[in-house]
Amino acid sequence: MSETAPEPTAIEWLTMPHLVERLGEPLGRVRRMISEQYLVGSSRNGVFAVPAQFIVDGHPLSSLRGTIIVLTDAGFTDDEVIDWLFSEEEELGRTPIAALLDGHKSAVRRVARTLA
């Protein structure tokens, strides 16, 4: 993807058992959250996992779903969505995930829509 894509090891990953525990939800509900794009994950490390930063106070980050949808509609794969969220974005002055965590979903989605 981009030269500034994070190293996969720089991201804290949660496997399905860890997600079940962190979210306090049954496995079927966690899988539904992923299929409905409330969360996005990757198998790049050999086992499917989701970045821990996507979980806030025991729930998926509320602004994440719309952002995932914008990016996938633009043709991004799940791995590319994760890479973009964790890569420095000049227009935001930080990573998109940091901006989302700080409550700046409109700015993140505005930048994401330009990628289509």
N, C-alpha and C positions, 0 to 999 in steps of 0.2 A: 504494500500500500504506500505509505509515505515514508520519507527518511526519518521522520520523528516518531514513528510508531514505537510504542513501548515494548520493552522486552517482556515476553509473557511471564517471566519469573518476577518482574517488578510488581505484578498485580497479585494481591492475595485472593486465592481461588477457594470457593466453597463447592465441594462435591455434593451430590444429591443427599446423602445422609446428613451432611452438615447443614444443608439448606432446610431439610425437614426439621432439624433441631432448632436452627436459628429463627425460622419462621413460625415454629410451633404448629405446623400444618401437616396433615397426612401426605404421603408421597403422591397420591393421585391429584391432590389440590396443587401441590408444587409443580407437577408436570403440566397442569392446566394453566398455571400462571405463565409458564414458559411458552406453551402453545398459543396463548392469547396475547403474547408479547408484553406482559408486565415485567418479564425478565428475559435476558438473552444470555446464552452461554456458549461454550466452546469445548471441543474435544481435542484441541491442539496439543495438550499435554498427555494425551493417551486416554484420559477419562473425562467424561463430561463434567464441567464445572462452571460456576457463575462467579464473576468478580464480587468480592465481599462488599465493596463500596456501593453496590446496587441495593443493599439491605440497610434500612435505617429504622431504628427502634422496632425491630422485629417485623417490618413490612417492606415490600418493594418500594423503592424511591418513587413517589407518586408522579413525578414529572418524567420518569424514564419511558413509560409506555408510548406516549405520543412522539417522543424523540426517536425511539426504535422504529415506529411506524413510518415516520418521515424518511429515515435513512433506508429502510428496506424498500419503500416505494421508489427511492432513488436508485435502487439496484444493488445496494450493499448486501454482502453476505453477513452472517452473524459475526464471523471473525473480524470483518471490516468495520462493523458497527462498534465492536469492542475496541478495536485499534483506534478508531476516530475519537471515541469518547475519552480515551486515555492519552491522546496526543495533544501537544501544545497547539492551540488554535490562535493565530496571531490576532484575529479580529476580537476575540474574547479576552486576550491577554493571559490566558491560562488554559487548562484542559477543559473540554466541555463537561466532563463529569464533575469537576470542581465547581464550575458555574452552576450546574444543576443542583448540587448539594447546597450552594449558597442561595438558591431560590431564583435563579435567572433563566428560567426555562424559555421565555420568549426570545431572548437573545440567542440562546443555543439553537432553538428551532429555526430562527431567521437564518443563521449561518448554515444549518443543515439543509434548508430548502435551496440554498444556492448551489449545492453539490449535485443536484439532479441533472 
